[in-house]
Amino acid sequence: MGVQADLGFAWRPPNALQRSLQRVGATRAGSWIFQRTLYRVDRPLHRWTSGRVTLPGLVVGLPVVMLTTTGARSGLARTMPVAAIPWGADIAILGTNYAQPKAPAWVHNLLADPTAVVTWRQRQVSVRARVSRGDEIEGIWSNADQVFIGFTGYRARVRDRDVYQFVLESSH
């Protein structure tokens, strides 16, 4: 059993309308706006709907999980919505940060402490994050492109830093 089964995670490919709306998020302007606004909407929306709805899930068909890490500097619990990429029985996450110049804070948190909690809808699973291995990297990118067409553009635009990929595996 993997993280997907533990969470009851199920992803459906986006429909035609959602794919067309993904193109907006794939642009420089769209990703810049989304990076600064989506998480501010997603966290409360996720709470208010008991985890059933996220804005990217509704609008563009992006499967979003809530990732709770331990702050690398603060030691405090930090929860952020992240796109979940199916990877075998587990889930992969990408530190693209909407193709912004800096990696998202949760990347640094996982590098400092790979234990985390993932929430999908109303289920939570303790996970251990590991950086993807060489033979997994292209496969994860390929799966990511099926989930959200913007990942291809993000990958092309991120030039001055590594985009970390993590595989989230059950810690039990």
N, C-alpha and C positions, 0 to 999 in steps of 0.2 A: 504494500500500500504506500501511496505517496501523499504529498501535500494536497493535490487536487482532490483525491478521494476523501481525505480527512476533512477538507473544507466543504465538500459537496460542490466543488467548483465546476461550472459548466460554461463554456464559451461558445457562442454561436457567431459565425461570420457576419459581418455587418451587411445590412441590406443595401440596395442601390442608392437610396437617399443618404444613408449614413456614410457610404463610401464617398459620395460627392461632397458631403460636409467635411470629411476627413481632409480633403484637398485644401480647405481653408486653414485647418490647423497645421498643415504641412508647410505653409508659406512662412517666410521670415516674420512678417507682420503678425500672422495668426499665432505662431508659436511664441512670439514675444508677449502678445496679449494674454494667451492662455497661461503662460508661465507665471504671470503676475496676478491672475484672477481665479483660475480654476480651483486651486486648493482652498481658497477662502470660501468658496461656495460648497465644495465637495464635503469638507469635514462636517459642517452643520447639516447639510442635506442628508448625508449618510446617517447622522445621529437621529434626525427627525423622522426618517423613514425606516428606522431600525435596521439600517444596512441594506435595504432593498434597492436603493436608487443612488446613482451618482450621475452628475451632469454629463461627463464624457460617455458613460454607459448608455444613457438615454439618447443623446444627440448623435454620437458617432459610433456607437457599438463597441466602445473600448472597455474591456473588463478591468475594473479598478478594484484593488484590494487596499485595505488600510494596513500600513506597515508601521509597527511600533518598535523603535530601536532605543538604545540607551545613548544619550548624548555623549560624544567623545570628550568634550570638555566639561560639561555640566554634570554628567552622570544621571540626568533626569530622563524620564520616558518622553520620547518624541514620536508623534504619530503623523504620518503623511500619506495621502493617497498616491499610489503608484500603479502604473499599468502592469497587469499580470500577463506574462507570455507563457502559454502552455509549453512545457518541456518534459517530454516523457510523462512520468507520473507526478512530476513536481512542477514548480513554477519558476520562471526566470524573470528577473527585473533588470532594467537597463538604466544606467546613470546618465541619460542623455541631457536631462534638465532642459528639455525643449530646445536643444542645440545652443544653449547659452554658454558663455565663455567658461563658467565655473561649474564644477560638478555639484550636484545637490548635496546638502548637508548629510542626508542619510547614507550616502556612500562612505563618507569619513566615519560616521558612526559604526557602520558595519565592518569597516576595516579595523577599527579599534576593538569592537566587540561583536562577533558574528551571531550572537544569539538575538532573536527577535520574536515578535508575535505578529501573525498575519490574520486579518479579519476579512472574511467574505460573507456578506449578508449578516447573519447572526451567529456565525460560527468562528471560533478562534482556534488557532493552532500555533504551538511553539515551534519555531524553526531554527535551523542553523544555516546561515548564509555562507556559501563558498564562492570564490571567484571562479568563473567558468574556465575550463581547461582549453588548451589550444585546439583540440579536435572538436570542441563544442561551439566555438565562437561563431563560425559561419552558419551553423545550423540554427543557433538562437536568433541571429539576425534574420535568417530566412523566415522563421516562425513569426518574428516580430513584424516583418513586412506584411504577413497575412492578417495580423491583428490590426495594424494601423499603418497606412501607406506613408505617413509622415516620417516614420523611422528611417527610411531610405534617405530622405533629405536631411534629417538631423545628422545622420552619420557622415554625410558628405560635407556638411557645414562645420562640424566639430573638427578642427584641425590642430589646435594647440594643446590638447589634453587627451588623455585616454578616456574612453567611455567604458566604465566598468560594467561588466555583466555579472550578476550574482544568480546562482541557482539556490533556491530555497528548498531545503530538505527537512523532513520531519525530524525533530530532535529526540523523539522517544524511541 
